[in-house]
């Protein structure tokens, strides 16, 4: 399936910095609740991420991540996820986070 360039431009992906990561025991599948700072324009947004197999919550704080920031919020149990953190699936089906290899400011657009 192909999409047009205008369709791609509708997806707003940004770099954010994880400021807090906590276990999410109420989730159906193992997950963390993340708070991610996207800079002064977007502020801190929340996300539920099923990344417990590869990452410890304490190792996520301070890490730069890439997320889609313009999806509608999604209620996941008692938590509202506001952004979708982006990753790739490895050979075991576990999520490996995408990141940038050079420092950029929180809120920087992916394009």
C-alpha positions as CSV (number, residue, x, y, z in Angstrom):
1,X,0.0,0.0,0.0
2,X,1.3,3.4,-0.9
3,X,0.3,6.7,0.6
4,X,0.6,10.2,-0.8
5,X,3.1,12.8,0.5
6,X,0.2,14.9,1.9
7,X,-0.9,11.8,3.9
8,X,2.6,11.3,5.4
9,X,2.7,15.0,6.3
10,X,-0.3,14.6,8.5
11,X,1.7,12.3,10.9
12,X,3.4,14.6,13.4
13,X,6.5,12.7,14.8
14,X,8.7,14.4,17.4
15,X,11.7,13.8,19.5
16,X,11.0,13.7,23.3
17,X,12.9,13.0,26.5
18,X,11.5,10.5,29.0
19,X,11.1,12.3,32.3
20,X,9.4,9.5,34.3
21,X,8.8,5.8,33.7
22,X,6.6,3.6,36.0
23,X,5.3,0.1,35.9
24,X,1.7,-0.2,34.6
25,X,0.3,-3.2,36.5
26,X,-3.2,-2.6,35.3
27,X,-2.2,-3.1,31.6
28,X,-3.3,-6.4,29.9
29,X,0.2,-6.9,28.5
30,X,3.4,-5.8,30.4
31,X,3.9,-2.1,29.9
32,X,5.3,1.1,31.4
33,X,3.6,4.4,31.8
34,X,5.9,7.1,30.4
35,X,5.9,10.9,30.8
36,X,7.8,12.4,27.8
37,X,8.9,16.1,27.5
38,X,8.4,17.4,24.0
39,X,9.7,20.9,24.7
40,X,7.9,24.2,25.3
41,X,5.4,24.0,22.5
42,X,3.9,20.6,23.3
43,X,5.0,20.1,26.9
44,X,4.9,16.7,28.7
45,X,2.8,14.0,27.2
46,X,1.9,10.5,28.5
47,X,2.3,7.2,26.8
48,X,1.8,3.5,27.6
49,X,4.6,1.4,26.0
50,X,5.0,-2.3,25.9
51,X,8.7,-2.3,26.1
52,X,9.3,-4.1,29.4
53,X,11.1,-7.0,27.8
54,X,14.1,-4.9,26.6
55,X,14.2,-1.9,29.0
56,X,14.1,-1.2,32.7
57,X,12.0,1.7,33.7
58,X,15.0,3.4,35.4
59,X,17.0,3.2,32.2
60,X,14.4,5.0,30.2
61,X,14.5,8.3,32.2
62,X,16.6,10.8,30.3
63,X,16.4,8.8,27.0
64,X,15.4,10.5,23.8
65,X,12.5,8.7,22.0
66,X,10.5,9.3,18.9
67,X,6.7,9.5,19.1
68,X,3.7,10.3,17.0
69,X,2.1,13.2,18.9
70,X,-1.1,13.9,16.9
71,X,-3.1,10.7,17.5
72,X,-6.3,11.0,19.5
73,X,-5.7,10.1,23.2
74,X,-6.4,6.5,24.0
75,X,-7.8,5.2,27.3
76,X,-5.8,2.2,28.5
77,X,-7.3,1.0,31.7
78,X,-7.0,3.9,34.2
79,X,-4.4,5.7,32.1
80,X,-4.7,8.0,29.1
81,X,-2.0,7.5,26.5
82,X,-1.5,10.7,24.5
83,X,1.3,9.8,22.2
84,X,2.6,6.7,20.4
85,X,6.3,5.9,21.1
86,X,7.9,4.4,17.9
87,X,9.9,1.2,17.8
88,X,10.8,-1.7,15.5
89,X,10.0,-5.3,16.3
90,X,13.0,-7.7,16.7
91,X,13.1,-11.4,15.8
92,X,11.2,-12.2,19.1
93,X,8.5,-9.7,18.4
94,X,9.8,-7.3,21.2
95,X,9.9,-3.6,20.6
96,X,13.3,-1.9,20.1
97,X,12.9,1.9,20.5
98,X,13.9,4.2,17.7
99,X,16.1,7.1,18.6
100,X,18.3,9.8,17.1
101,X,22.1,9.4,17.0
102,X,22.9,13.1,17.7
103,X,21.4,15.4,20.3
104,X,18.4,17.4,19.2
105,X,16.1,19.6,21.2
106,X,12.9,18.0,22.7
107,X,10.0,18.7,20.3
108,X,12.2,18.5,17.2
109,X,10.2,17.3,14.2
110,X,10.9,14.1,12.3
111,X,10.7,14.6,8.6
